[in-house]
Amino acid sequence: MSEHFEMTPPDAAAGLTEAARTRAEVLAAGAPAFPVDPQYSADFAAAAHAGWMASAAEVATHIQAGLDFTGQSATAVESTEAENAANLST
């Protein structure tokens, strides 16, 4: 039964780390350029850019928190699986 719920923590951690790296690369690329027509869309483009920058700062914080938690959760899963396997085998 335990095999049905088993995950491979190193593989999960690698996948989560790769996802975080990809998100960080997108943020590092900067805000997308908006086509600006001075008469009609300059105010919108400025507001959109400001919103993107504010969101990017928050997302960067979440990315780092996710990376920090990835290592802790993978280690916790490994130890819990080992403990459960020992308990179930007796």
PESULHU-V664010 format. One record per helix or strand. SS is the DSSP state (H for helix, E for strand). FROM is the first residue (numbers start at 1). TO is the last residue. Records with the same first field share a line. If there is no record, write none. Layout:
SS=FROM-TO / FROM-TO
This chain:
H=2-5 / 9-28 / 42-89
